[in-house]
Amino acid sequence: MCAGMNAPFPSPSAAAPMQIPGGIDPVPVPRNAPVREDGRIDLLGLTRDQLRETLLAAGLEPKQAKLRAKQLWHWIYNRGTTDFTAMTDIAKAMHPWLVERFVVGRPEVVEAQVSNDGTRKWLLRSADGQDYEMVFIPDADRGTLCVSSQVGCTLNCRFCHTGTMKLVRNLTAGEIVGQVMLARDALGEWPSTPEGRMLTNIVMMGMGEPLYNFDNVRDALKLVMDGDGLALSKRRITLSTSGVVPMMARAGAEIGVNLAVSLHAVTKDVRDEIVPLNKKYGIEDLLQACADYPGANNARRITFEYVMLKDKNDSDEDARELVRLIRKYQLPAKVNLIPFNPWPGVAYECSTPERIARFSDIVFKGGISAPVRTPRGRDIMAACGQLKSASEKVSRAELDRRAAEKEAALG
């Protein structure tokens, strides 16, 4: 989680840029990492080099720091160990020194819920008292962890419950990878081995826009993909964006995981309404960025997420336009049709099952896979678009007022 700042040397994540709302794009401002009350530094989220540098700053000799960093890495990311005294290849005489200065943290679990369908949702709390959520979705042949990247969100997508929260701050790399570690704890999946896992896939589809917290998301996913640590293949990880076009090529080059795009509409007017980011990065620019995404091919298709909203984006004409756009840009793509998950105060309704089936059939006949996603975890508000911590409740009217202020500021 968050590194301590009372120690005699700084945390690597100190004063990292955070994003706050400003127009449609967030504005980076400095923000110090949260301080642990006990002054210890959390090692979770640090790379091998950062571990070594942290130990050097604490007074270890270079050779000793290199060795201990390698040992700590193995215990933290391969064995899931949080207790320094259980690290048996580190001299017992050194255990008190580590305990005094460091901690291997986990997010605090405020509440854990289990849906009737087996979906699990955790409300988590950071060291500075910020709440965020993660969800685990078990299936017969896989288990998917839906990971958050921010506390709140700045995008204000009209159908999304998380969009009714203001953006509080970015999650650190440690807080992001900490969600994966906590899920492994809960599932009893240590040591980290590829065989027999329940947690097989990760989707960056929780609270927040991952590409507005790029550095921390990249650093966390590199830890997750490291073959000597959590060892999850990049083919098992999907990053979802609402369409932050300038960051998409960089995500492909520096992270290289599967790409999902929250499309949700095929005309400018409708997408401007339900995904306001479209006013800055339009559909054509977004699809061109998808066409340019490194590594996309028929074996690694781009996924378009499309929430089905009654009488808004679900007509036969919408389905045909979706096919036309995907063909125009020659995209190796599939479309996930998502029945809308309602929440209190929302202005939209879910399309009827018959309309969703008709939409899916048109897209399939256009040569593009368009499965209808089965809603999971609705009874515990864990379904797609429903994540929202209890840290702030904002009315739709207040959200509209904020959106109007943003547009006025843009001129």
C-alpha positions in Angstrom: 0.0 0.0 0.0 1.2 3.5 0.8 4.8 4.1 1.8 5.7 5.8 5.1 7.2 9.3 5.0 8.4 9.6 8.6 11.4 7.3 8.0 14.8 8.9 7.3 14.5 8.4 3.6 11.7 9.1 1.1 9.3 6.6 -0.4 9.8 6.0 -4.2 6.1 7.0 -4.6 6.4 10.3 -2.7 5.1 13.4 -4.5 3.9 11.3 -7.4 1.6 13.1 -9.8 -2.1 12.6 -9.2 -5.0 13.5 -11.5 -7.8 15.8 -10.6 -10.8 16.9 -12.7 -10.1 19.8 -15.0 -12.3 20.1 -18.0 -12.6 16.7 -19.7 -9.0 15.9 -19.1 -7.6 15.6 -15.6 -4.8 18.0 -14.5 -1.7 16.5 -13.0 -0.7 18.0 -9.6 1.8 16.8 -7.0 0.5 14.7 -4.2 2.5 13.2 -1.5 2.0 9.5 -0.8 -0.1 8.8 2.3 1.9 8.5 5.6 1.8 5.4 7.8 1.2 6.4 11.4 4.0 4.1 12.5 6.5 5.6 10.1 7.4 2.3 8.5 7.8 2.0 4.7 5.5 -0.4 2.8 7.6 -2.5 0.5 4.6 -3.7 -1.5 4.6 -2.3 -5.0 8.4 -1.7 -5.2 10.4 -3.1 -8.1 13.6 -5.1 -7.5 15.7 -1.9 -8.0 13.4 0.1 -5.7 13.7 -2.6 -3.0 17.5 -2.5 -3.3 17.6 1.3 -3.2 15.3 1.4 -0.2 17.6 -1.0 1.7 20.6 1.0 0.7 19.0 4.2 2.0 18.2 2.4 5.3 21.9 1.7 5.8 22.7 -1.7 4.3 26.0 -2.2 2.4 25.5 -2.5 -1.5 26.2 -6.2 -1.6 23.9 -7.0 1.3 21.2 -4.7 -0.1 21.3 -6.6 -3.4 21.0 -10.0 -1.7 18.2 -9.0 0.7 16.2 -7.3 -2.1 16.3 -10.5 -4.1 15.2 -12.5 -1.1 12.4 -10.0 -0.2 11.2 -10.0 -3.7 10.7 -13.8 -3.7 8.9 -13.8 -0.3 6.7 -10.9 -1.2 5.6 -11.7 -4.7 6.1 -15.5 -5.0 5.2 -16.7 -1.5 2.8 -13.9 -0.5 4.5 -13.5 2.9 3.8 -10.4 5.0 5.7 -11.5 8.1 9.5 -10.9 8.0 10.1 -13.4 10.7 8.7 -16.2 8.4 11.3 -15.4 5.8 13.6 -18.3 6.6 16.5 -17.6 4.4 17.0 -14.2 5.9 19.2 -14.3 9.1 17.1 -14.2 12.3 19.3 -11.4 13.6 18.0 -9.2 10.7 14.3 -9.8 11.4 14.0 -7.1 14.1 15.8 -4.6 11.9 13.3 -5.2 9.0 10.3 -5.2 11.3 11.3 -1.9 12.8 11.6 -0.1 9.4 9.3 -1.8 7.0 6.0 -3.6 6.4 4.6 -5.7 3.6 1.0 -4.4 3.5 -2.4 -5.2 2.3 -5.4 -3.0 1.7 -7.7 -2.9 4.8 -10.9 -4.8 4.1 -13.8 -2.7 5.3 -16.5 -5.1 4.0 -16.5 -8.4 2.0 -19.7 -9.6 0.2 -20.5 -12.7 -1.7 -23.2 -12.7 -4.3 -25.7 -15.5 -4.9 -23.8 -16.4 -8.1 -20.4 -16.6 -6.2 -19.1 -13.2 -7.2 -17.1 -11.6 -4.4 -16.8 -7.9 -3.8 -14.4 -6.2 -1.3 -14.7 -2.6 -0.1 -11.1 -1.6 0.7 -9.5 1.3 2.6 -6.1 2.9 2.1 -3.8 4.1 4.8 -5.1 7.7 4.3 -8.7 6.5 4.7 -9.8 6.4 1.0 -12.3 3.7 0.0 -12.2 1.7 -3.3 -13.5 -1.7 -4.5 -12.5 -4.8 -6.2 -14.5 -7.8 -7.5 -13.7 -11.4 -8.2 -15.8 -13.3 -10.7 -15.5 -17.1 -10.7 -16.4 -19.2 -13.7 -16.0 -22.9 -14.5 -12.8 -22.5 -16.5 -11.4 -19.2 -15.1 -11.5 -16.6 -12.3 -11.4 -12.9 -13.1 -10.3 -10.2 -10.7 -11.7 -6.7 -11.6 -9.1 -4.2 -10.3 -9.6 -0.5 -9.5 -7.0 2.1 -10.6 -8.4 5.3 -8.9 -10.5 6.4 -6.0 -13.5 7.7 -7.8 -13.5 8.8 -11.5 -13.4 12.0 -13.5 -15.1 10.8 -16.7 -18.7 11.2 -15.6 -20.1 8.5 -17.9 -23.8 8.9 -17.5 -24.8 5.2 -17.1 -22.0 4.4 -14.6 -22.4 4.5 -10.9 -18.7 5.0 -10.3 -19.1 8.2 -12.4 -21.2 9.8 -9.7 -18.1 9.9 -7.5 -15.6 12.7 -7.7 -12.1 11.7 -8.4 -10.2 11.7 -5.0 -6.8 10.4 -6.1 -4.9 7.8 -8.1 -4.1 4.5 -6.5 -0.4 3.8 -6.1 1.3 0.9 -7.7 1.3 -0.8 -4.3 -2.4 -0.3 -3.9 -3.2 -1.7 -7.3 -1.0 -4.8 -7.0 -2.2 -5.1 -3.4 -5.7 -5.9 -4.7 -4.2 -8.9 -6.5 -2.2 -10.0 -3.5 -5.3 -9.7 -1.3 -7.4 -11.8 -3.7 -4.6 -14.5 -3.7 -4.7 -14.4 0.2 -8.5 -14.9 0.2 -8.3 -17.7 -2.4 -5.4 -19.5 -0.6 -3.2 -19.3 -3.8 0.3 -19.0 -2.4 3.0 -19.9 -3.4 2.4 -18.3 -6.8 2.2 -21.1 -9.4 0.4 -21.2 -12.7 -1.2 -24.6 -12.1 -4.6 -25.0 -10.5 -5.2 -21.3 -9.9 -8.7 -19.9 -9.3 -7.5 -16.4 -10.1 -6.5 -16.7 -13.8 -7.3 -13.3 -15.3 -7.2 -9.7 -14.4 -9.2 -6.9 -15.9 -8.4 -3.2 -15.2 -12.1 -2.4 -15.3 -12.8 -1.3 -11.7 -13.1 2.2 -10.4 -11.3 4.8 -12.4 -9.8 5.3 -15.9 -6.5 3.3 -16.0 -4.9 5.5 -18.6 -5.3 8.6 -16.4 -3.1 6.8 -13.9 -0.7 5.3 -16.4 2.6 5.1 -14.5 1.1 3.4 -11.5 -1.0 1.0 -13.6 2.0 0.1 -15.8 4.3 -0.5 -12.7 1.7 -2.6 -10.9 1.0 -4.8 -14.0 4.7 -5.3 -14.6 4.9 -6.7 -11.1 1.9 -8.9 -11.8 3.5 -10.2 -15.1 7.0 -10.8 -13.7 7.9 -14.5 -14.2 9.7 -14.7 -10.8 6.7 -13.2 -9.0 3.0 -13.4 -9.6 3.7 -14.7 -13.1 0.4 -13.9 -14.8 0.7 -13.8 -18.6 0.0 -10.5 -20.4 -2.5 -12.5 -22.5 -4.5 -13.0 -19.3 -4.7 -9.3 -18.5 -7.0 -6.7 -20.1 -6.9 -3.0 -19.7 -10.1 -1.1 -20.3 -10.2 2.5 -21.4 -13.0 4.9 -22.2 -10.8 6.3 -25.0 -7.9 8.3 -23.8 -6.5 8.3 -27.3 -3.0 9.8 -26.7 -2.1 7.1 -24.1 -3.3 4.1 -26.0 -0.2 3.6 -28.1 2.0 4.0 -25.1 -0.1 1.4 -23.2 0.5 -1.0 -26.1 4.2 -0.4 -26.1 5.0 -0.2 -22.4 2.4 -2.6 -20.9 1.4 -4.8 -23.9 -1.7 -6.4 -22.4 -5.1 -6.9 -24.1 -7.1 -3.8 -24.9 -10.8 -3.2 -24.1 -12.6 0.0 -25.1 -15.7 1.3 -23.6 -17.5 2.3 -26.8 -21.2 2.2 -25.9 -22.4 4.2 -28.9 -21.7 4.6 -32.6 -22.9 8.2 -33.2 -21.3 11.4 -31.9 -24.4 12.8 -30.3 -25.2 9.7 -28.2 -21.6 9.0 -27.2 -21.1 12.7 -26.3 -24.0 12.2 -23.9 -23.1 9.0 -22.3 -19.3 9.0 -22.5 -18.4 12.8 -22.3 -14.7 12.0 -23.1 -16.0 11.6 -26.7 -16.2 15.4 -26.9 -12.4 15.5 -26.8 -11.5 12.2 -28.5 -14.1 11.3 -31.0 -15.1 7.9 -32.3 -13.1 8.1 -35.5 -9.9 9.1 -33.6 -10.6 6.4 -31.1 -11.0 3.6 -33.7 -7.9 4.8 -35.5 -6.0 4.4 -32.2 -7.4 0.9 -31.9 -6.2 0.1 -35.4 -2.8 1.3 -34.5 -2.6 -0.6 -31.1 0.5 -2.7 -31.0 0.0 -6.5 -31.0 -3.7 -6.5 -31.9 -4.5 -9.4 -34.3 -7.1 -12.1 -34.7 -5.5 -14.1 -31.8 -5.5 -11.0 -29.6 -8.7 -9.1 -30.6 -9.7 -5.7 -29.2 -12.8 -6.0 -27.1 -15.4 -3.3 -27.5 -17.7 -2.9 -24.4 -21.2 -1.9 -25.3 -23.8 -1.3 -22.6 -27.3 -1.8 -23.9 -29.6 1.2 -23.1 -33.2 1.1 -24.0 -34.1 3.4 -27.0 -30.7 5.1 -26.7 -28.1 3.0 -28.5 -29.8 -0.3 -29.2 -31.5 0.1 -32.6 -30.9 -2.0 -35.7 -29.3 1.0 -37.3 -26.9 1.3 -34.3 -25.9 -2.4 -34.8 -25.3 -2.0 -38.5 -23.2 1.2 -37.9 -21.2 -0.7 -35.4 -20.4 -3.4 -38.0 -19.6 -0.7 -40.6 -17.1 1.1 -38.3 -15.3 -2.0 -37.2 -15.0 -3.1 -40.9 -13.9 0.4 -42.0 -10.9 0.3 -39.6 -10.2 -3.4 -40.3 -10.2 -4.1 -36.6 -9.6 -7.6 -35.1 -12.5 -7.1 -32.7 -15.2 -8.7 -30.7 -18.1 -6.8 -29.0 -19.3 -7.6 -25.5 -22.9 -6.6 -25.2 -23.6 -5.7 -21.6 -27.2 -5.6 -20.3 -27.4 -2.3 -18.4 -27.1 -2.7 -14.6 -29.4 -0.2 -13.0 -28.6 1.8 -9.8 -30.7 4.3 -7.8 -31.3 7.6 -9.6 -30.1 6.6 -13.0 -32.0 8.0 -16.0 -31.6 4.9 -18.2 -33.2 1.5 -18.6 -31.9 -1.8 -19.9 -32.8 -2.8 -23.4 -35.3 -5.7 -23.5 -33.8 -9.2 -23.9 -35.4 -9.4 -27.3 -33.8 -6.2 -28.5 -30.4 -7.3 -27.2 -30.7 -10.6 -29.0 -31.7 -8.8 -32.2 -28.7 -6.4 -31.9 -26.3 -9.3 -31.3 -27.7 -11.2 -34.3 -27.1 -8.3 -36.6 -23.5 -7.9 -35.4 -22.8 -11.6 -35.6 -24.2 -11.7 -39.2 -21.8 -8.9 -40.0 -19.0 -11.3 -39.2 -18.1 -10.0 -35.7 -18.5 -11.9 -32.5 -21.0 -10.2 -30.2 -21.8 -12.3 -27.1 -24.2 -11.0 -24.5 -22.5 -10.9 -21.2 -24.3 -12.5 -18.3 -24.7 -10.0 -15.5 -22.8 -11.1 -12.4 -23.0 -9.8 -8.8 -26.0 -7.6 -9.3 -27.4 -8.4 -5.9 -24.3 -6.9 -4.2 -23.8 -4.0 -6.7 -20.7 -5.7 -8.1 -21.9 -5.8 -11.7 -20.4 -3.8 -14.6 -20.9 -0.1 -14.0 -22.2 -0.5 -10.4 -18.9 -0.1 -8.4 -19.1 2.9 -6.1 -17.6 3.1 -2.6 -19.6 4.7 0.2 -17.1 7.5 0.5 -19.3 10.0 -1.3 -22.8 10.0 -2.7 -23.6 12.6 -5.3 -27.0 13.3 -6.9 -27.5 13.2 -10.6 -28.4 16.9 -10.5 -25.2 17.8 -8.7 -23.2 15.7 -11.3 -24.9 17.5 -14.1 -24.1 20.9 -12.5 -20.4 19.9 -12.3 -20.4 18.8 -15.9 -21.9 22.1 -17.0 -19.2 23.9 -15.0 -16.5 21.9 -16.8 -17.9 22.7 -20.2 -18.3 26.4 -19.4 -14.6 26.5 -18.2 -13.6 25.0 -21.6 -15.4 27.9 -23.3 
